[in-house]
Amino acid sequence: MRFSINIPNFGDFADAHTVVRVAKAAEDAGWDGLFFWDHVVHSKERRRGQPFGDPWMLMTAAALATSRIKLGPLVTPVARRRPEQLARQVATLDGLSGGRVIFGAGLGGPIDDEFGSFGDETDPKVLASKLDEGLDLLTAYWSGERVDHAGEHYRADDVELLPATVQRPRPPVWIAGYWPRKAPMRRAARWDGAVPLFKTANHGEAPPVDELRDLVTFINDQRKDESTPYDVIMGGISPADPARSRALVEPLAEAGATWWDERQLITGTDFYRLDPVLRRIEQGPPRLG
């Protein structure tokens, strides 16, 4: 199992200098990844007055300050981006970091605030269709080969986006969604990893082990090629005490989780404040037996 830190792109972490400090501390303390939210306004009323940073600029700062840890968005709403622009951003960051990008994607939300505030589409079915088509188009762009595409939502006429990504054939793609909703996990099974939230365990809360087992079984049943590596990312708050941390994380690893993503509770304020996040980073990742 590998271990990552999860931070939003607002509050204290809107500042790229703060992100550099976090990235260096995470690498020095032995964490394996640093993942970023990708929001424009998040929940407008709850975030009123808070600064936001562009996640790709923040990830660039983190990449320049580190040499080992994985970096990426958890998650980017593909339907809110132009695929050609997003393909360039991912490929540029992958090259800059020496092939350390993991691309997390999802529907995005809150839909009314993040999409509706700007006059964009808010029908979840249309957003899901744009997500699927956009992911396929991103893969084509990342190849560096010429692309012709005439889809329901996007078009590309004889275009070639160079350089291709450093990672071949592309960076890993993780897909987010709520379990037990099956549609997003079917989508996740077609890619390289699943980043689920659970109705019984939201951001910052580890899920019941039996629910994780059900999810892993479902994904394995959906996958066409089980011989290829696949990641299942669980998240929550792990205790600093090694024994308690091991008791929380080990059963999830045994049930099929491959990453533990350290997250503060979204119901409080610690998740967008530097001090509590940095304190947990410096304590180091959980140690399994």
C-alpha positions as CSV (number, residue, x, y, z in Angstrom):
1,M,0.0,0.0,0.0
2,R,1.1,3.6,-0.7
3,F,0.2,6.7,1.1
4,S,-0.8,10.2,0.0
5,I,-1.8,13.6,1.3
6,N,-5.0,15.3,0.0
7,I,-5.5,19.1,0.0
8,P,-8.0,21.5,-1.5
9,N,-7.1,24.3,-3.8
10,F,-8.6,26.9,-1.5
11,G,-8.1,28.3,2.0
12,D,-4.4,28.2,3.0
13,F,-3.6,26.0,0.0
14,A,-4.6,28.6,-2.5
15,D,-1.1,30.0,-2.0
16,A,1.6,28.2,-4.2
17,H,4.3,29.0,-1.6
18,T,2.3,27.1,1.0
19,V,1.8,24.2,-1.4
20,V,5.6,24.1,-1.9
21,R,6.1,23.8,1.8
22,V,3.5,21.0,2.0
23,A,5.0,19.1,-0.9
24,K,8.6,19.3,0.5
25,A,7.4,18.2,3.9
26,A,5.4,15.3,2.4
27,E,8.3,14.0,0.4
28,D,10.7,14.4,3.4
29,A,8.3,12.5,5.7
30,G,8.0,9.5,3.4
31,W,4.6,10.0,1.8
32,D,4.1,8.7,-1.7
33,G,1.7,11.2,-3.2
34,L,0.2,14.7,-2.9
35,F,-3.2,15.1,-4.5
36,F,-5.2,18.3,-5.1
37,W,-8.9,19.3,-5.4
38,D,-9.9,21.0,-8.7
39,H,-12.6,23.5,-7.9
40,V,-13.6,27.0,-9.1
41,V,-16.0,28.0,-6.3
42,H,-16.8,24.7,-4.6
43,S,-19.9,25.4,-2.4
44,K,-20.3,29.2,-3.0
45,E,-22.0,30.0,0.3
46,R,-19.6,27.9,2.4
47,R,-16.5,29.2,0.6
48,R,-17.6,32.8,0.4
49,G,-14.6,35.1,0.9
50,Q,-12.0,32.2,0.6
51,P,-9.2,32.4,-1.9
52,F,-8.8,29.7,-4.6
53,G,-5.7,28.7,-6.5
54,D,-5.5,27.2,-9.9
55,P,-4.8,23.5,-9.3
56,W,-2.5,23.1,-12.3
57,M,-0.4,26.0,-11.1
58,L,-0.3,24.6,-7.6
59,M,0.7,21.2,-8.9
60,T,3.4,22.7,-11.0
61,A,4.9,24.4,-7.9
62,A,4.7,21.1,-6.1
63,A,6.5,19.3,-8.9
64,L,9.3,21.8,-9.0
65,A,9.8,21.4,-5.3
66,T,10.0,17.6,-5.2
67,S,11.6,14.7,-7.1
68,R,9.8,11.5,-6.0
69,I,6.2,11.8,-4.9
70,K,3.3,11.3,-7.3
71,L,1.1,14.4,-8.1
72,G,-2.3,14.9,-9.6
73,P,-5.9,16.1,-9.2
74,L,-8.5,14.3,-7.1
75,V,-10.4,15.0,-9.1
76,T,-10.7,17.1,-12.3
77,P,-14.2,17.5,-13.7
78,V,-13.4,16.7,-17.4
79,A,-16.8,18.2,-18.5
80,R,-15.7,21.6,-17.2
81,R,-12.5,21.6,-19.3
82,R,-11.7,21.8,-22.9
83,P,-10.0,18.4,-23.6
84,E,-7.3,19.9,-25.8
85,Q,-6.3,22.4,-23.1
86,L,-6.5,19.7,-20.4
87,A,-4.4,17.3,-22.4
88,R,-1.7,20.0,-22.7
89,Q,-1.7,20.7,-19.0
90,V,-1.4,17.0,-18.0
91,A,1.3,16.4,-20.6
92,T,3.3,19.5,-19.5
93,L,3.1,18.5,-15.8
94,D,4.0,14.9,-16.6
95,G,7.1,16.1,-18.5
96,L,8.0,18.6,-15.8
97,S,7.7,16.1,-13.0
98,G,9.5,13.3,-14.9
99,G,6.5,11.1,-15.3
100,R,4.9,11.5,-11.8
101,V,1.4,12.5,-12.7
102,I,-1.7,10.5,-11.8
103,F,-4.8,11.9,-13.4
104,G,-8.0,11.7,-11.3
105,A,-11.2,12.5,-13.1
106,G,-14.9,12.6,-12.2
107,L,-18.2,14.2,-12.8
108,G,-17.5,17.2,-10.5
109,G,-19.6,19.0,-8.0
110,P,-21.5,20.7,-6.5
111,I,-23.0,20.8,-10.0
112,D,-25.2,23.8,-9.5
113,D,-22.4,25.9,-8.0
114,E,-19.5,24.7,-10.1
115,F,-21.3,24.5,-13.4
116,G,-24.6,26.4,-13.1
117,S,-22.9,29.5,-11.7
118,F,-21.2,30.0,-15.1
119,G,-24.1,29.1,-17.4
120,D,-22.7,25.6,-18.1
121,E,-24.6,22.3,-18.5
122,T,-26.0,20.9,-15.2
123,D,-27.7,17.7,-16.4
124,P,-25.7,14.9,-14.7
125,K,-26.3,12.5,-17.7
126,V,-24.9,15.0,-20.1
127,L,-21.9,15.7,-17.9
128,A,-21.3,11.9,-17.6
129,S,-21.4,11.6,-21.4
130,K,-18.9,14.5,-21.8
131,L,-16.7,12.8,-19.2
132,D,-16.6,9.5,-21.1
133,E,-16.0,11.1,-24.4
134,G,-13.5,13.5,-23.0
135,L,-11.4,10.7,-21.4
136,D,-11.2,8.9,-24.7
137,L,-10.1,12.1,-26.4
138,L,-7.5,12.8,-23.8
139,T,-6.0,9.4,-24.3
140,A,-5.8,10.1,-28.0
141,Y,-4.2,13.5,-27.5
142,W,-1.6,12.1,-25.0
143,S,-0.4,9.6,-27.6
144,G,1.2,12.4,-29.6
145,E,-0.3,11.0,-32.8
146,R,-2.7,12.8,-35.2
147,V,-6.3,12.8,-33.9
148,D,-9.5,13.0,-35.9
149,H,-12.6,13.0,-33.7
150,A,-16.3,13.8,-34.4
151,G,-18.3,13.0,-31.2
152,E,-21.4,14.1,-29.6
153,H,-19.7,16.9,-27.6
154,Y,-16.2,17.4,-29.0
155,R,-14.5,17.6,-32.4
156,A,-10.8,17.4,-33.5
157,D,-9.8,17.7,-37.1
158,D,-6.3,16.4,-38.0
159,V,-4.6,17.7,-34.8
160,E,-1.4,16.6,-33.1
161,L,-0.5,17.7,-29.6
162,L,3.1,17.4,-28.8
163,P,5.0,16.5,-26.7
164,A,3.2,13.3,-25.8
165,T,3.1,12.4,-22.1
166,V,6.3,11.0,-20.6
167,Q,4.4,8.0,-19.2
168,R,3.5,5.6,-21.9
169,P,1.0,4.9,-23.2
170,R,-0.4,7.6,-20.8
171,P,-0.5,8.6,-17.2
172,P,-2.6,6.4,-14.9
173,V,-6.3,7.5,-14.8
174,W,-8.3,7.1,-11.6
175,I,-12.1,7.6,-11.6
176,A,-14.1,9.0,-8.7
177,G,-17.7,8.2,-7.8
178,Y,-20.0,7.3,-5.0
179,W,-20.6,3.7,-4.0
180,P,-23.0,1.8,-4.2
181,R,-23.8,3.8,-7.4
182,K,-22.7,1.4,-10.1
183,A,-22.4,3.6,-13.1
184,P,-19.3,5.5,-11.9
185,M,-17.6,2.3,-10.7
186,R,-18.3,0.7,-14.1
187,R,-16.5,3.7,-15.6
188,A,-13.7,3.3,-13.1
189,A,-13.3,-0.4,-14.0
190,R,-12.4,0.7,-17.6
191,W,-9.4,2.7,-16.4
192,D,-6.6,2.3,-13.9
193,G,-8.1,3.0,-10.5
194,A,-11.2,3.9,-8.4
195,V,-11.4,6.7,-6.0
196,P,-14.8,6.0,-4.3
197,L,-16.6,7.9,-1.6
198,F,-19.3,6.0,0.3
199,K,-22.8,7.0,1.4
200,T,-21.8,5.7,4.8
201,A,-18.4,7.4,4.8
202,N,-17.8,10.7,3.2
203,H,-14.6,12.7,2.8
204,G,-12.3,12.1,5.7
205,E,-14.0,9.0,6.9
206,A,-12.8,5.5,6.2
207,P,-15.5,3.1,4.9
208,P,-16.6,-0.2,6.5
209,V,-14.4,-3.0,5.3
210,D,-17.3,-5.1,4.1
211,E,-18.4,-2.3,1.8
212,L,-14.9,-2.0,0.4
213,R,-14.9,-5.8,-0.3
214,D,-18.2,-5.4,-2.2
215,L,-16.8,-2.6,-4.3
216,V,-13.6,-4.5,-5.1
217,T,-15.6,-7.5,-6.1
218,F,-17.8,-5.4,-8.4
219,I,-14.9,-3.7,-10.1
220,N,-13.1,-7.0,-10.6
221,D,-16.2,-8.5,-12.2
222,Q,-16.3,-5.5,-14.6
223,R,-12.7,-5.4,-15.6
224,K,-11.8,-7.0,-18.9
225,D,-8.1,-7.6,-18.1
226,E,-7.4,-8.4,-14.4
227,S,-3.7,-9.1,-15.2
228,T,-3.0,-5.3,-15.4
229,P,-2.3,-3.3,-12.2
230,Y,-5.3,-1.6,-10.7
231,D,-5.5,0.9,-7.8
232,V,-8.2,1.3,-5.2
233,I,-7.9,4.5,-3.2
234,M,-9.3,4.7,0.3
235,G,-9.2,7.9,2.4
236,G,-9.7,9.2,5.9
237,I,-8.0,10.4,9.0
238,S,-5.4,7.9,10.3
239,P,-4.3,8.2,14.0
240,A,-0.7,9.3,14.6
241,D,-0.4,6.3,17.0
242,P,1.1,3.5,15.0
243,A,-0.9,0.7,16.5
244,R,-4.3,2.5,16.1
245,S,-3.3,3.6,12.6
246,R,-2.4,0.0,11.6
247,A,-5.7,-1.3,13.0
248,L,-7.5,1.1,10.8
249,V,-5.6,0.8,7.5
250,E,-4.5,-2.9,7.4
251,P,-8.0,-4.4,7.1
252,L,-8.6,-2.0,4.1
253,A,-5.4,-3.1,2.5
254,E,-6.3,-6.8,3.0
255,A,-9.7,-6.0,1.4
256,G,-8.1,-4.6,-1.7
257,A,-7.1,-1.0,-1.1
258,T,-3.8,0.0,-2.7
259,W,-3.6,3.6,-1.5
260,W,-4.4,5.4,1.7
261,D,-5.2,9.0,1.0
262,E,-4.9,11.1,4.2
263,R,-7.9,13.5,4.4
264,Q,-9.3,15.8,7.0
265,L,-13.0,15.9,7.7
266,I,-14.8,18.2,5.2
267,T,-17.3,19.1,8.0
268,G,-14.7,21.2,9.9
269,T,-12.1,23.7,8.9
270,D,-8.9,21.7,9.4
271,F,-8.9,20.4,5.8
272,Y,-8.2,23.8,4.3
273,R,-5.8,25.0,7.1
274,L,-2.0,24.5,6.9
275,D,-1.2,23.9,10.5
276,P,-3.2,20.7,11.2
277,V,-2.4,19.3,7.7
278,L,1.3,20.0,8.1
279,R,1.3,18.5,11.6
280,R,-0.1,15.2,10.3
281,I,2.3,15.2,7.3
282,E,5.3,15.5,9.6
283,Q,4.2,12.6,11.7
284,G,4.7,10.4,8.6
285,P,2.4,7.9,6.9
286,P,0.8,4.9,8.6
287,R,3.1,1.9,9.0
288,L,1.7,-1.5,8.3
289,G,2.9,-4.8,9.7
